[in-house]
Amino acid sequence: MTDDDRDLPTELTDAEVVAERWDGADLSGRTFQRVSFLDVDLTETAGTGVTFEHCTFRDCDLNAVRFTDSAFVNCTFIRSSLFGARLEGCKLVGTQFERCRFGAFEAVGGSWRFVRMPAADLRKTTFRRVDLREADLSGAKLGGATLHHLDLLGAELHHTDFTGADLRGSDLSTFDLRTTTVRRAIVDLDQAVALVRSLGIDVREEVPLDPAL
């Protein structure tokens, strides 16, 4: 174990899968509880209705996986790769990611409440219609990401960087522009008003011009 490993989260598990190749497997309908996956190749693994509960993925390859209506509840991902992965309608409540690589990752729908992704590099990722309430995105890099119609109520966004991100349709009501970076971000008109109000500026309708003046 390296010095860095001592700082990584650990999860009490009942079974281990070590250095196996599951690439291309269909895991539909299967359930895994308290399983530790170490150095497992899950490339292009797919499945519908798969359930992982209290599982740990350490140094795993999850590139190009495809999971639909599946669950990763209270799981931990450590130094794992998710390039090109797609999760649709999945539940990741309470799951945490540490030092993972995302690349062209895509999440569509689903509940990601209480997910922990502090300091994650999420540049160029895509999240659409995802519930991220109470998620920890502090220090995360989301430059250039597509973030449409997200519920970010109560999310931790301290020092989160949204430079150039497309935020249209997302709830920005709790953004604090003193600690969150939104330079060159794309927003709609209602969002622009919400961001201005977050600075304490009173936004009102334009005063009509008096023709007598």
Secondary structure, 3 states (H helix, E strand, C coil): CCCHHHHCCCCCCCEEEECCECCCCECCCCEEECEEEECCECCCCEEECCEEECCEEECCECCCCEEECCEEECCEEECCECCCCEEEEEECCCCEEECCECCCCEEEEEECCCCECCCCECCCCEEECCECCCCECCCCECCCCEEECCECCCCECCCCECCCCECCCCCCCCCCCCCCECCCCECCHHHHHHHHHCCCCCCCCCCCCCCCC
